Amino acid sequence: MTQDASKETMPEETSAPEVPEAEPVTFPEAETDLIEAEIAGLREEAGKLKDQLLRTFADMDNLRKRMEREKAEATLYAASNFARDILSVSDNMDRALATAEADHLKEATEPVKNLVAGVEMTRRELLNVFERHGIKRVDPMGEKFDPHYHQAVFEVPTDDQPPGTVVQVMQAGFKIGERVLRPAMVGVAKAAG
């Protein structure tokens, strides 16, 4: 191959036609004022739209947080009615165990002792299930009377406890989360005399 054959033929470079330099466009002063006024109006509108957008984002964030809080509360308190109904089962177990006093159990037969032990285990398991679902027993013995958590059934004249102190619990109360499921029925101390 010859050197001439290996060379490709290149087209000759052509130069772009020269474009004359454009002169800056000038507007009459009245048009300039109109354009500046329109720009200022657009900037003001953009500022309002930005403010509206930021407010919408904040509202959406607040709505999301409120929905999460309401969902958590609904999950926690959904079982309130069922839990309130099942409390009577717990009360009946307490009553059954109260009748099976330790003195009576010494004289009881083995099947009766096993029955009482079964009731005790069932009661403990019921209270454990309550705990797992956020239901807590309120046993206010010796505490200051709180009308939010206690229901005063009677007053006990005594000098042993300060007035307003719970001295006897007739029925334990329960709460779910921070809400009262059932107030404790209590006897409250009052000044003797």
Secondary structure, DSSP 8 states (H G I E B T S, - for coil): --HHHHS---------------------HHHHHHHHHHHHHHHHHHHHHHHHHHHHHHHHHHHHHHHHHHHHHHHHHTTHHHHHHHHHHHHHHHHHHHHS-HHHHHHS-HHHHHHHHHHHHHHHHHHHHHHHTTEEEE--TTSB--TTTEEEEEEEEESSS-TTBEEEEEE-EEEETTEEEE-EEEEEEEE--
